[in-house]
Amino acid sequence: LLARNGTPRTNPIDYTQTYTTTSQSPQPTTIPQWQTKLTNAKLLLSHTQTHLLTLELQSQPHATTLWQTHTLHTLPHTFQTPIATELTNRRLAVDEINAERKRMQEREAGPTLRVLEG
């Protein structure tokens, strides 16, 4: 974009071109192997979608503004909010476990400490 002084591309991006990769690993035979293969395929699809979005934004005349809008509005809702929610839930679960442990220690150790004090 900088080399073109902000002008649009002379040739549009061809999104129909596909790339095939040959797998070196044998076909999975067990369920965990299939699950791993499926997870990897989903990650590759997500990466490819992000890559295509990046290419599409770069081909636009106002690519910088569009990308900044995408990173400021879309990404926080996609990643930051769910991660923050999960973190809060896990912290609450840890606090509940710690409170239960403290109550249990007070019930079990309380009478023993009173006997030793008295």
C-alpha positions as CSV (number, residue, x, y, z in Angstrom):
1,L,0.0,0.0,0.0
2,L,2.8,2.4,0.8
3,A,4.7,1.4,-2.3
4,R,1.6,2.3,-4.4
5,N,1.1,5.7,-2.6
6,G,-2.3,4.5,-1.3
7,T,-3.7,3.6,-4.7
8,P,-5.7,0.5,-5.0
9,R,-4.2,-2.7,-6.4
10,T,-4.1,-2.9,-10.2
11,N,-5.1,-6.6,-10.1
12,P,-7.7,-7.7,-7.6
13,I,-7.0,-10.5,-5.2
14,D,-8.1,-13.9,-6.4
15,Y,-10.0,-15.6,-3.5
16,T,-10.9,-18.6,-5.6
17,Q,-7.3,-19.9,-5.8
18,T,-6.9,-22.8,-3.4
19,Y,-3.8,-24.4,-2.0
20,T,-3.6,-28.0,-1.2
21,T,-1.1,-29.6,1.2
22,T,-0.2,-33.2,1.2
23,S,-0.4,-34.8,4.6
24,Q,2.7,-36.7,5.8
25,S,0.8,-38.4,8.6
26,P,-1.3,-41.5,8.0
27,Q,-5.0,-41.5,8.3
28,P,-6.1,-41.4,12.0
29,T,-7.6,-44.6,13.3
30,T,-8.7,-43.8,16.8
31,I,-11.2,-41.3,18.1
32,P,-8.5,-39.1,19.9
33,Q,-6.5,-39.0,16.6
34,W,-9.6,-37.9,14.7
35,Q,-10.4,-35.3,17.4
36,T,-6.9,-33.9,17.1
37,K,-7.1,-33.8,13.3
38,L,-10.5,-32.0,13.5
39,T,-9.2,-29.5,16.0
40,N,-6.2,-28.8,13.7
41,A,-8.5,-28.4,10.7
42,K,-10.7,-25.9,12.6
43,L,-7.6,-23.9,13.7
44,L,-6.4,-23.8,10.1
45,L,-9.8,-22.7,8.9
46,S,-9.9,-19.9,11.4
47,H,-6.4,-18.8,10.5
48,T,-7.4,-18.9,6.8
49,Q,-10.5,-16.8,7.4
50,T,-8.5,-14.2,9.3
51,H,-5.9,-14.2,6.5
52,L,-8.6,-13.6,3.9
53,L,-10.1,-10.8,6.0
54,T,-6.7,-9.2,6.2
55,L,-6.2,-9.5,2.5
56,E,-9.6,-8.1,1.8
57,L,-9.0,-5.1,4.1
58,Q,-5.7,-4.4,2.5
59,S,-7.3,-4.3,-0.9
60,Q,-9.7,-1.6,0.2
61,P,-8.8,2.1,-0.4
62,H,-9.2,2.9,3.3
63,A,-7.5,-0.3,4.6
64,T,-5.9,1.3,7.7
65,T,-9.1,2.8,8.9
66,L,-11.0,-0.4,8.3
67,W,-8.4,-2.5,10.1
68,Q,-8.3,-0.2,13.1
69,T,-12.1,-0.4,13.3
70,H,-11.9,-4.2,13.1
71,T,-9.3,-4.4,15.9
72,L,-11.1,-2.0,18.1
73,H,-14.6,-3.4,17.8
74,T,-14.6,-6.9,16.5
75,L,-11.6,-8.5,18.3
76,P,-12.5,-7.4,21.8
77,H,-16.0,-9.1,21.5
78,T,-14.5,-12.2,19.9
79,F,-11.6,-12.8,22.3
80,Q,-11.3,-10.4,25.2
81,T,-14.8,-10.5,26.5
82,P,-15.1,-14.4,26.6
83,I,-11.7,-14.8,28.1
84,A,-12.4,-12.2,30.8
85,T,-15.7,-13.9,31.6
86,E,-14.0,-17.3,31.8
87,L,-11.3,-15.8,34.1
88,T,-13.9,-14.3,36.4
89,N,-15.8,-17.6,36.6
90,R,-12.6,-19.5,37.4
91,R,-11.6,-17.0,40.1
92,L,-15.1,-17.4,41.7
93,A,-14.7,-21.2,41.6
94,V,-11.3,-20.9,43.3
95,D,-12.7,-18.6,45.9
96,E,-15.6,-21.0,46.6
97,I,-13.1,-23.9,47.0
98,N,-10.9,-21.9,49.3
99,A,-13.9,-20.8,51.5
100,E,-15.1,-24.4,51.8
101,R,-11.6,-25.5,52.7
102,K,-11.4,-22.8,55.4
103,R,-14.8,-23.8,56.8
104,M,-13.8,-27.5,56.9
105,Q,-10.5,-26.7,58.7
106,E,-12.4,-24.6,61.3
107,R,-14.9,-27.4,61.9
108,E,-12.2,-30.1,62.2
109,A,-9.4,-28.1,64.0
110,G,-11.6,-25.9,66.1
111,P,-12.5,-28.4,68.9
112,T,-8.9,-29.6,69.0
113,L,-7.6,-26.1,69.5
114,R,-10.1,-25.4,72.3
115,V,-9.0,-28.6,74.1
116,L,-5.3,-27.6,73.8
117,E,-6.0,-24.0,75.0
118,G,-8.0,-25.1,78.0
